[in-house]
Amino acid sequence: MKLGGFLIAKAVVSVAFGLAFVALPSQAGSLLGIVLDPAGETLARMLGTCLVGIGFICWLARARSCLRSAAAL
């Protein structure tokens, strides 16, 4: 698999999980076998925003996969 294809796949998966954790943290956590209290839901939402950001960065880096910085992602 080429780096560009990997970055696209990583972007899609990161955004999907990120949106799930932002919108429905308890249900997303239960899919992974985690029971969340109210503080855990807040942390899950923060994790979701980070995952969406990582997905956005990977999506932007897909066209520049020849750069050394894209390989670090």
Steps between C-alpha positions, in 0.01 A plus 500: 500500500629841410532772761224710344253212522597432859447865595156498339402184692637644824309824444170322440534272803616783727212728403245218533613405851546866595146594403366195682680601820391863470133427427438184704786438744321239714384294204839522327669395822265207546596372154856479632392347831544816706249633755526878530402721791432873440869590524582218260246634252672837508836339436349289221371816333846655527648185347245525220602855415865393491416212267309731267802732495736214420268391221496852358881521507534161330250601234697815423831309496381232255595705192844573642590143581846540347606735779686367800249665733215296349688180579499601867121497505 
